[in-house]
Amino acid sequence: MDIQERIVLKAHELFMRYGIRSVSMDEIANHLGMSKKTIYQFFADKDALVESVIDIEISRTREDCSVHRQKSENPVHEIFLAVDMLQELLKSMNPSLMFDLEKYHARAFQKISEHKNRFLYDVIKSNLEKGIRDELYRPEINTDIMTRYRLATTFLLFNPELFSTGKYTLPQVMEEITDNFLYGLVTTKGLKLIQKYKQQRLKTKNVTYE
């Protein structure tokens, strides 16, 4: 692993755990056992480092979505796989991260916004269209509206005014939002699949706790 990659991965770890604003370049350097001057040889400023960290997350999301699409048995299952991935991510993600991006790192936030409005939009819309073709989702739904709705409600997770820290965990909120989204989409055939995957999840949790 080269020095630049080490810097980005350590910054990614610290930003995810503590948020972006609360982690200084000095702290990143200390964790790496190198001088801040060395970091600035590779990154002009903190903005540039934050952008590189966001590039990692975007790449991972693209790869995960591709894997989920290949592994999924059907569109309902694809959503369950995506939620499992998101819940794992949220367990280790500081809720302030998106707020810090929007307020203090405009270029990086713009990258996230473009990723959401292009790539994620296409992923969700494709899922809805396939679900309709497979008769798992109601044929009359407006796929454009529901795609935008799904994106908007997912990113509401990171609004500190709506979900105060401590009252709900981000995975809890994610599951509640997704349940209501899915139940509003499905046909009777799709409903049976929701019940199937929820039972599978429950069995997995029970095995884990035993």
Buried (B, 14 or more C-beta within 10 A) or exposed (E): EEEEEBBBBBBBBBBBEBBBBEBEBEBBBEEBEBEBEEBBEBBEEBBBBBBBBBBBBBEEBBEBBEEBBEEBEBBBBBBBBBBBBBBEBBEEBBBBBBBBBBEBBEEBBBBBEEBBEEBBBEBBBBBBBBBBEBEBBEEEBEBEEBBBBBBEBBBEBBEEEEBEEEEBBBBEBBBEBBEEBBEEBBBEEBBEBBEBBEEEBEEEEEEEEE
